[in-house]
């Protein structure tokens, strides 16, 4: 199953429904950009692809970004027992997802 099919199944309940492919593809790209920023914070020339061992991370991150779509930047919200709060710069994704990526650092040659 491809990443986009997994996203369709998770978000729409049908892996063949391509009605939101543009949005799902955008969230996969945003997840890739976040991965590169987290993994390689000090590189001046950043890679443009994710290593294959992190593709499942990219899919999980894109699902999380899709689920937050429309709620970006909320600093606090509570109604009928539902509570949301995104108050940190890297709270774009959960600490669990963030913790799965170890940043790479090195000395320039």
Secondary structure, 3 states (H helix, E strand, C coil): CCHHHHHHHHHHCCCCCCCCHHHHHHHHHHHHHHHHHHHCCCCCCCCCCCCHHHHHHHHHHHHHHHHCCCCCCCCCEEECCEEECCCCCCCCCCHHHHHCCCCCCCCCC
